[in-house]
Amino acid sequence: MTAPTDPRMAAAWQCYRQGRYHEAHGQCLAIVKDDPRAAAPYALLGRIAADHGTFDKGVELFQRARTLDPADAAHGAGLARCLLGLNREPPALAAAEAALARGPADADCFDTLGVVFSRLGQQARAAECFRGANRLAPDQPGYLLNLCWAEQYLGDFEAAERAWRACIRLDPGNERAILALVNLVPQTPERHFTDKLVRLFDRAAGHPDRLLRIGHALAKTLEDLGRPAEAFDWLQRGKAARAARVGNLDAWQSDLFAAAMETAPAPPEPARGHASDAPIFVFGLPRSGTTLVERILSSHPAVTSAGEPMDFALTVRRRAGSPTR
């Protein structure tokens, strides 16, 4: 088998990290041609496929890599990622559990498993994996960022605050970490990030998403400091670029409501109930009361809420050929 130190694999990895996917792909194919029993090139090809959203191909490649080298947990982590991308949650969970049991050898594998577990609702396991990634690569803010979110989700706000501050020390310009910390901890006159955030906002011109995040962080900070007029001004400034990109939102909303009214069925005759164990779908426009209806229904002892699973939305997007995530 091709050793991990094979210079051709090292070159392929370098191309991959530099975003030169076509070259990395070609080098992996050349290695496989010389040594069909080499697992590493199949795994890297699987990564390339996953990065491009070709998850079905990624599943095939990672399965091949795992068959050739079952001891490497990274192959199982990559397989779990691709299965999750196909919305195949039970096999994704099984693959992730098997990979974790094998013992990840590097921070990237831990982080990949953490993301998979998090998206599957296994937040405690996700935090365990993110802690492993941070332990093996404590100087990498990206891994620490995921750990911050996990600690906050689990309700350990002190640990989350420590993690956010550590992330900011490693990456002082990380507006995601600053915004999260500002939202978590009230800002005080003695301890806040206002000057840094203003500088970041000035450097983020032309990037609507960044401007939105930084504007929100400044607004929350100034609200905490008792300066509501300035907070509102930063909200407007932060949202301006996004609003310009959206375009004529009023016309779009009017068309949306008109279409909803035209296609909505006539209200049924009042009934005493419906003797069926089929799923109940609650649907409607944003802020139209769907959550309230779901709460009312799920308060009945014969109804259990499934939350807001994305299965139906993902299926519709695939059937419609939507290019969005």
Beta strands, then each sheet from edge to edge (+ up, - down):
end
